[in-house]
Amino acid sequence: MSLSAGAALAVDDVFHSPGQTTLTVGSNTITIENNVKYINYVEDDILHVTLDYTSTCNVVINNITPRKKAFTPKGVNGTAPSAVVVSVVPAASGSITFDLQFTDLKKAGQKKFGMAHLNLSLNADGNCDGSTETPVNVGVQVSASTADHP
């Protein structure tokens, strides 16, 4: 999938600090943003999503891809990153940035909304020896609402 050349760049608002998850891989504790909510979204805008992470030992972010059912609820469609590959430099903190677009949202009362479901793949250094040998997958959800509240 690709973004159309005529698509507008989003000026939508992030509702609040993104949700995050913390996981432990051996001696490595990783905290990563995995739930972002946008409000005042305009259909077809391109969202520039950034997920930050920190860890006690190095991690390498491999890619972010759509899950099998990338958009929900029924009738919601969009353009998800097909395979964003990032730098393979090990680090204890950083971010991954990708573009996401909702082309059809579900109407609910006065607003429309939708969710994108993605999988973030990384490798973790489980014993802090500098080797990022342990694969880890993190579920990521990005939601958008045309209202000024989620």
N, C-alpha and C positions, 0 to 999 in steps of 0.2 A: 504494500500500500504506500501511496505517497501523498504528500500535501499538494493541493492545487496551487498554481502560481498566483491566482487571484485572492487567496485567502487572507483575511485581515489578521494582523497581530493582536493578540489579546491584551486588553487593559483591565482585565477582570481582577477582582480582589481575592486575596487569600483570607478565608474566614477567621482563622485563629492559628496559633502555633500548631503545626502538623502533629498528628499522632505519631508515636514511635514505638518500636519494639526493642527489647533487650534480650539477647541470646548469649549463651556461654558455649564456647567451643574449647574444651580443655581449660587452659589458663587464660584464655582470651575472652573478655567480656565486650560484646559489640552492641552498640546502641545506634539504631538507624531509623530515620523517618520513613514511615510506610503508609501513612494515611493523610492525604491532603484534601482539603475542601475549598472549592472556589465558589464565590457568590457573585451576583451581578453578571453572570456569564451570558454572553451573546452567542447563539448557535453559530457554528463554523469558525469562531475565533480559534486561534492556535494558542494553546497554553504552553508556556515555557516552565516546565516543572523541574525543580531542583530538590533533591533529597540529600541531606547531610548525614554523615556518620562519624562516630568516634569509636575507638577500640583501645584496649590495653596493649595489644600486640598488632602487628601489621595485618591488613587485609588487602586483597586485590579485587576490585569490582570488575567482573567480566562483561556482563551485559544485562539489559532489561528487555523482556519480550512479553507480548500479550499472552494471557492464559487462553485455554481452549475456548472458553466463553468470555471474550474480552470485554463486552459491554452488557450492562444490565440496567434496568429491567427490560423485559421484552419491548422491542420497538426502538431501543436506544442503539445508535450506530455511531461510528467514528473512525478515526485513523489513529491507530496505536503505533508506537515504535516497533518496527519489525525485528530489529536486533541492533540496538545501540551498543557499540563496542567502545569501551573507555580505555584509558591508559592502563597498562599492566604494571605500573610502578607500585610496589607495596608501600602502604602508608597507614598510620594509626588514626588519621582523620582525613576527611575530604568530602567530596560530593559527586553526584552523578546528575547530569542535566539532560532532559529529553523533551521533545515536543509531543503534544497530544491534542487531538481535535475531536469534538463531538459534533457530528453532522445532523443527528436526529436525537431529540430528547423526549422524554415521556411527560405528557401534560398531567398535572395534578392541581386542580383548582386554578389559582391565578399564576402558578409558576410551572416551569418545566425543569426536569432534573435528569441526571444520568450518572452512572458509575463506570469506571474503567478498571479492569482487574489485570494486574501485571505480575510478572515473576522476575525478581532481581536475583541474579546469580553472582556469587562471589566465592573467593577462596580465602580461608582464614589460617593464620599461624596459630595452631592450637597449643604449642608449648613455648612460644616466644623465642624460638631459636632462629628466626629470620626466614624460615621456609613456610610458604603459604600453601600447604598441601591438602587442607581439608575443605571440600566443596560444601557450600551452604546456599540454600535457596530461601528467599524472603518474599512473602506475598505483599504486594503493594496495591493500595486502592486510591484512586483519584476520583473525587466526585465533583459535579458541577451543578449549580442551581441558578436559574434566571432571577430568583428573588434576592433580596438583600439580607437573607438569613437562610441557613441550610434547610 
